[in-house]
Amino acid sequence: MRDTLLNYNTHITETTKYGMPCFCYKGKAFCYIWTDKKTKNPYYLMVEGKRLLNLHLEPGDRAKMKILPIQPDKDLPIKIINAVMDEAISLYENGTIKIK
């Protein structure tokens, strides 16, 4: 999951925030990788999820963020991940989300 993000775009960098792997786009946090406490399944947590329309994203009980759950016993859904990343990065590129 980590390599998929880091290889997706040269402007994506990795850091740690709140004890979680955090991925930034041009210095601004846009995605985290974490695991569900109950199922132990990993997921991508999209910071600006409320602005993303991809049907594979789940809001859960979050007001701002949405998650893209990953099934650990299956191959990564690369096409879906890429579609979510395209949509998320477009928010930063078109100025909807301000970059430092």
MODELLER restraints for C-alpha pairs under 7 A, 6 or more apart:
rsr = mdl.restraints
at = mdl.atoms
rsr.add(forms.Gaussian(group=physical.xy_distance, feature=features.Distance(at['CA:6:A'], at['CA:12:A']), mean=5.86, stdev=0.5))
rsr.add(forms.Gaussian(group=physical.xy_distance, feature=features.Distance(at['CA:6:A'], at['CA:13:A']), mean=6.61, stdev=0.5))
rsr.add(forms.Gaussian(group=physical.xy_distance, feature=features.Distance(at['CA:11:A'], at['CA:25:A']), mean=5.57, stdev=0.5))
rsr.add(forms.Gaussian(group=physical.xy_distance, feature=features.Distance(at['CA:11:A'], at['CA:26:A']), mean=5.38, stdev=0.5))
rsr.add(forms.Gaussian(group=physical.xy_distance, feature=features.Distance(at['CA:12:A'], at['CA:23:A']), mean=6.40, stdev=0.5))
rsr.add(forms.Gaussian(group=physical.xy_distance, feature=features.Distance(at['CA:12:A'], at['CA:24:A']), mean=5.46, stdev=0.5))
rsr.add(forms.Gaussian(group=physical.xy_distance, feature=features.Distance(at['CA:12:A'], at['CA:25:A']), mean=4.67, stdev=0.5))
rsr.add(forms.Gaussian(group=physical.xy_distance, feature=features.Distance(at['CA:12:A'], at['CA:26:A']), mean=6.55, stdev=0.5))
rsr.add(forms.Gaussian(group=physical.xy_distance, feature=features.Distance(at['CA:13:A'], at['CA:23:A']), mean=5.58, stdev=0.5))
rsr.add(forms.Gaussian(group=physical.xy_distance, feature=features.Distance(at['CA:13:A'], at['CA:24:A']), mean=5.28, stdev=0.5))
rsr.add(forms.Gaussian(group=physical.xy_distance, feature=features.Distance(at['CA:13:A'], at['CA:25:A']), mean=6.62, stdev=0.5))
rsr.add(forms.Gaussian(group=physical.xy_distance, feature=features.Distance(at['CA:14:A'], at['CA:21:A']), mean=6.95, stdev=0.5))
rsr.add(forms.Gaussian(group=physical.xy_distance, feature=features.Distance(at['CA:14:A'], at['CA:22:A']), mean=5.76, stdev=0.5))
rsr.add(forms.Gaussian(group=physical.xy_distance, feature=features.Distance(at['CA:14:A'], at['CA:23:A']), mean=4.60, stdev=0.5))
rsr.add(forms.Gaussian(group=physical.xy_distance, feature=features.Distance(at['CA:14:A'], at['CA:24:A']), mean=6.28, stdev=0.5))
rsr.add(forms.Gaussian(group=physical.xy_distance, feature=features.Distance(at['CA:15:A'], at['CA:21:A']), mean=6.08, stdev=0.5))
rsr.add(forms.Gaussian(group=physical.xy_distance, feature=features.Distance(at['CA:15:A'], at['CA:22:A']), mean=5.18, stdev=0.5))
rsr.add(forms.Gaussian(group=physical.xy_distance, feature=features.Distance(at['CA:15:A'], at['CA:23:A']), mean=6.28, stdev=0.5))
rsr.add(forms.Gaussian(group=physical.xy_distance, feature=features.Distance(at['CA:16:A'], at['CA:22:A']), mean=5.13, stdev=0.5))
rsr.add(forms.Gaussian(group=physical.xy_distance, feature=features.Distance(at['CA:20:A'], at['CA:32:A']), mean=6.78, stdev=0.5))
rsr.add(forms.Gaussian(group=physical.xy_distance, feature=features.Distance(at['CA:20:A'], at['CA:33:A']), mean=6.85, stdev=0.5))
rsr.add(forms.Gaussian(group=physical.xy_distance, feature=features.Distance(at['CA:20:A'], at['CA:34:A']), mean=6.66, stdev=0.5))
rsr.add(forms.Gaussian(group=physical.xy_distance, feature=features.Distance(at['CA:21:A'], at['CA:32:A']), mean=5.72, stdev=0.5))
rsr.add(forms.Gaussian(group=physical.xy_distance, feature=features.Distance(at['CA:21:A'], at['CA:33:A']), mean=5.73, stdev=0.5))
rsr.add(forms.Gaussian(group=physical.xy_distance, feature=features.Distance(at['CA:22:A'], at['CA:29:A']), mean=6.69, stdev=0.5))
rsr.add(forms.Gaussian(group=physical.xy_distance, feature=features.Distance(at['CA:22:A'], at['CA:31:A']), mean=6.01, stdev=0.5))
rsr.add(forms.Gaussian(group=physical.xy_distance, feature=features.Distance(at['CA:22:A'], at['CA:32:A']), mean=4.50, stdev=0.5))
rsr.add(forms.Gaussian(group=physical.xy_distance, feature=features.Distance(at['CA:22:A'], at['CA:33:A']), mean=6.79, stdev=0.5))
rsr.add(forms.Gaussian(group=physical.xy_distance, feature=features.Distance(at['CA:23:A'], at['CA:29:A']), mean=5.84, stdev=0.5))
rsr.add(forms.Gaussian(group=physical.xy_distance, feature=features.Distance(at['CA:23:A'], at['CA:30:A']), mean=6.15, stdev=0.5))
rsr.add(forms.Gaussian(group=physical.xy_distance, feature=features.Distance(at['CA:23:A'], at['CA:31:A']), mean=5.16, stdev=0.5))
rsr.add(forms.Gaussian(group=physical.xy_distance, feature=features.Distance(at['CA:23:A'], at['CA:32:A']), mean=5.93, stdev=0.5))
rsr.add(forms.Gaussian(group=physical.xy_distance, feature=features.Distance(at['CA:24:A'], at['CA:30:A']), mean=5.41, stdev=0.5))
rsr.add(forms.Gaussian(group=physical.xy_distance, feature=features.Distance(at['CA:24:A'], at['CA:31:A']), mean=6.83, stdev=0.5))
rsr.add(forms.Gaussian(group=physical.xy_distance, feature=features.Distance(at['CA:26:A'], at['CA:99:A']), mean=6.92, stdev=0.5))
rsr.add(forms.Gaussian(group=physical.xy_distance, feature=features.Distance(at['CA:28:A'], at['CA:99:A']), mean=6.30, stdev=0.5))
rsr.add(forms.Gaussian(group=physical.xy_distance, feature=features.Distance(at['CA:30:A'], at['CA:46:A']), mean=6.05, stdev=0.5))
rsr.add(forms.Gaussian(group=physical.xy_distance, feature=features.Distance(at['CA:30:A'], at['CA:47:A']), mean=4.98, stdev=0.5))
rsr.add(forms.Gaussian(group=physical.xy_distance, feature=features.Distance(at['CA:30:A'], at['CA:48:A']), mean=6.79, stdev=0.5))
rsr.add(forms.Gaussian(group=physical.xy_distance, feature=features.Distance(at['CA:31:A'], at['CA:44:A']), mean=6.57, stdev=0.5))
rsr.add(forms.Gaussian(group=physical.xy_distance, feature=features.Distance(at['CA:31:A'], at['CA:45:A']), mean=5.46, stdev=0.5))
rsr.add(forms.Gaussian(group=physical.xy_distance, feature=features.Distance(at['CA:31:A'], at['CA:46:A']), mean=4.65, stdev=0.5))
rsr.add(forms.Gaussian(group=physical.xy_distance, feature=features.Distance(at['CA:31:A'], at['CA:47:A']), mean=5.60, stdev=0.5))
rsr.add(forms.Gaussian(group=physical.xy_distance, feature=features.Distance(at['CA:32:A'], at['CA:44:A']), mean=5.73, stdev=0.5))
rsr.add(forms.Gaussian(group=physical.xy_distance, feature=features.Distance(at['CA:32:A'], at['CA:45:A']), mean=4.94, stdev=0.5))
rsr.add(forms.Gaussian(group=physical.xy_distance, feature=features.Distance(at['CA:32:A'], at['CA:46:A']), mean=6.66, stdev=0.5))
rsr.add(forms.Gaussian(group=physical.xy_distance, feature=features.Distance(at['CA:33:A'], at['CA:43:A']), mean=5.85, stdev=0.5))
rsr.add(forms.Gaussian(group=physical.xy_distance, feature=features.Distance(at['CA:33:A'], at['CA:44:A']), mean=4.78, stdev=0.5))
rsr.add(forms.Gaussian(group=physical.xy_distance, feature=features.Distance(at['CA:33:A'], at['CA:45:A']), mean=6.10, stdev=0.5))
rsr.add(forms.Gaussian(group=physical.xy_distance, feature=features.Distance(at['CA:34:A'], at['CA:42:A']), mean=5.55, stdev=0.5))
rsr.add(forms.Gaussian(group=physical.xy_distance, feature=features.Distance(at['CA:34:A'], at['CA:43:A']), mean=5.61, stdev=0.5))
rsr.add(forms.Gaussian(group=physical.xy_distance, feature=features.Distance(at['CA:34:A'], at['CA:44:A']), mean=6.63, stdev=0.5))
rsr.add(forms.Gaussian(group=physical.xy_distance, feature=features.Distance(at['CA:35:A'], at['CA:41:A']), mean=5.27, stdev=0.5))
rsr.add(forms.Gaussian(group=physical.xy_distance, feature=features.Distance(at['CA:35:A'], at['CA:42:A']), mean=4.03, stdev=0.5))
rsr.add(forms.Gaussian(group=physical.xy_distance, feature=features.Distance(at['CA:35:A'], at['CA:43:A']), mean=5.89, stdev=0.5))
rsr.add(forms.Gaussian(group=physical.xy_distance, feature=features.Distance(at['CA:36:A'], at['CA:42:A']), mean=6.20, stdev=0.5))
rsr.add(forms.Gaussian(group=physical.xy_distance, feature=features.Distance(at['CA:41:A'], at['CA:70:A']), mean=6.63, stdev=0.5))
rsr.add(forms.Gaussian(group=physical.xy_distance, feature=features.Distance(at['CA:41:A'], at['CA:71:A']), mean=6.59, stdev=0.5))
rsr.add(forms.Gaussian(group=physical.xy_distance, feature=features.Distance(at['CA:41:A'], at['CA:72:A']), mean=6.38, stdev=0.5))
rsr.add(forms.Gaussian(group=physical.xy_distance, feature=features.Distance(at['CA:42:A'], at['CA:69:A']), mean=6.40, stdev=0.5))
rsr.add(forms.Gaussian(group=physical.xy_distance, feature=features.Distance(at['CA:42:A'], at['CA:70:A']), mean=5.57, stdev=0.5))
rsr.add(forms.Gaussian(group=physical.xy_distance, feature=features.Distance(at['CA:43:A'], at['CA:67:A']), mean=6.25, stdev=0.5))
rsr.add(forms.Gaussian(group=physical.xy_distance, feature=features.Distance(at['CA:43:A'], at['CA:68:A']), mean=5.43, stdev=0.5))
rsr.add(forms.Gaussian(group=physical.xy_distance, feature=features.Distance(at['CA:43:A'], at['CA:69:A']), mean=4.29, stdev=0.5))
rsr.add(forms.Gaussian(group=physical.xy_distance, feature=features.Distance(at['CA:43:A'], at['CA:70:A']), mean=5.23, stdev=0.5))
rsr.add(forms.Gaussian(group=physical.xy_distance, feature=features.Distance(at['CA:44:A'], at['CA:67:A']), mean=5.48, stdev=0.5))
rsr.add(forms.Gaussian(group=physical.xy_distance, feature=features.Distance(at['CA:44:A'], at['CA:68:A']), mean=5.04, stdev=0.5))
rsr.add(forms.Gaussian(group=physical.xy_distance, feature=features.Distance(at['CA:44:A'], at['CA:69:A']), mean=6.51, stdev=0.5))
rsr.add(forms.Gaussian(group=physical.xy_distance, feature=features.Distance(at['CA:45:A'], at['CA:65:A']), mean=6.69, stdev=0.5))
rsr.add(forms.Gaussian(group=physical.xy_distance, feature=features.Distance(at['CA:45:A'], at['CA:66:A']), mean=5.91, stdev=0.5))
rsr.add(forms.Gaussian(group=physical.xy_distance, feature=features.Distance(at['CA:45:A'], at['CA:67:A']), mean=4.47, stdev=0.5))
rsr.add(forms.Gaussian(group=physical.xy_distance, feature=features.Distance(at['CA:45:A'], at['CA:68:A']), mean=6.53, stdev=0.5))
rsr.add(forms.Gaussian(group=physical.xy_distance, feature=features.Distance(at['CA:46:A'], at['CA:65:A']), mean=5.57, stdev=0.5))
rsr.add(forms.Gaussian(group=physical.xy_distance, feature=features.Distance(at['CA:46:A'], at['CA:66:A']), mean=5.43, stdev=0.5))
rsr.add(forms.Gaussian(group=physical.xy_distance, feature=features.Distance(at['CA:46:A'], at['CA:67:A']), mean=5.94, stdev=0.5))
rsr.add(forms.Gaussian(group=physical.xy_distance, feature=features.Distance(at['CA:47:A'], at['CA:65:A']), mean=4.97, stdev=0.5))
rsr.add(forms.Gaussian(group=physical.xy_distance, feature=features.Distance(at['CA:48:A'], at['CA:64:A']), mean=6.34, stdev=0.5))
rsr.add(forms.Gaussian(group=physical.xy_distance, feature=features.Distance(at['CA:48:A'], at['CA:65:A']), mean=5.66, stdev=0.5))
rsr.add(forms.Gaussian(group=physical.xy_distance, feature=features.Distance(at['CA:49:A'], at['CA:64:A']), mean=6.07, stdev=0.5))
rsr.add(forms.Gaussian(group=physical.xy_distance, feature=features.Distance(at['CA:49:A'], at['CA:65:A']), mean=4.33, stdev=0.5))
rsr.add(forms.Gaussian(group=physical.xy_distance, feature=features.Distance(at['CA:49:A'], at['CA:66:A']), mean=4.46, stdev=0.5))
rsr.add(forms.Gaussian(group=physical.xy_distance, feature=features.Distance(at['CA:50:A'], at['CA:64:A']), mean=5.14, stdev=0.5))
rsr.add(forms.Gaussian(group=physical.xy_distance, feature=features.Distance(at['CA:50:A'], at['CA:65:A']), mean=5.86, stdev=0.5))
rsr.add(forms.Gaussian(group=physical.xy_distance, feature=features.Distance(at['CA:50:A'], at['CA:66:A']), mean=6.61, stdev=0.5))
rsr.add(forms.Gaussian(group=physical.xy_distance, feature=features.Distance(at['CA:52:A'], at['CA:87:A']), mean=6.69, stdev=0.5))
rsr.add(forms.Gaussian(group=physical.xy_distance, feature=features.Distance(at['CA:52:A'], at['CA:88:A']), mean=6.74, stdev=0.5))
rsr.add(forms.Gaussian(group=physical.xy_distance, feature=features.Distance(at['CA:54:A'], at['CA:84:A']), mean=6.45, stdev=0.5))
rsr.add(forms.Gaussian(group=physical.xy_distance, feature=features.Distance(at['CA:56:A'], at['CA:68:A']), mean=6.38, stdev=0.5))
rsr.add(forms.Gaussian(group=physical.xy_distance, feature=features.Distance(at['CA:57:A'], at['CA:66:A']), mean=5.82, stdev=0.5))
rsr.add(forms.Gaussian(group=physical.xy_distance, feature=features.Distance(at['CA:57:A'], at['CA:67:A']), mean=5.35, stdev=0.5))
rsr.add(forms.Gaussian(group=physical.xy_distance, feature=features.Distance(at['CA:57:A'], at['CA:68:A']), mean=4.88, stdev=0.5))
rsr.add(forms.Gaussian(group=physical.xy_distance, feature=features.Distance(at['CA:58:A'], at['CA:66:A']), mean=5.25, stdev=0.5))
rsr.add(forms.Gaussian(group=physical.xy_distance, feature=features.Distance(at['CA:58:A'], at['CA:67:A']), mean=5.19, stdev=0.5))
rsr.add(forms.Gaussian(group=physical.xy_distance, feature=features.Distance(at['CA:58:A'], at['CA:68:A']), mean=6.45, stdev=0.5))
rsr.add(forms.Gaussian(group=physical.xy_distance, feature=features.Distance(at['CA:59:A'], at['CA:65:A']), mean=6.52, stdev=0.5))
rsr.add(forms.Gaussian(group=physical.xy_distance, feature=features.Distance(at['CA:59:A'], at['CA:66:A']), mean=4.34, stdev=0.5))
rsr.add(forms.Gaussian(group=physical.xy_distance, feature=features.Distance(at['CA:59:A'], at['CA:67:A']), mean=6.40, stdev=0.5))
rsr.add(forms.Gaussian(group=physical.xy_distance, feature=features.Distance(at['CA:91:A'], at['CA:97:A']), mean=5.63, stdev=0.5))
rsr.add(forms.Gaussian(group=physical.xy_distance, feature=features.Distance(at['CA:92:A'], at['CA:98:A']), mean=6.36, stdev=0.5))
rsr.add(forms.Gaussian(group=physical.xy_distance, feature=features.Distance(at['CA:92:A'], at['CA:99:A']), mean=6.60, stdev=0.5))
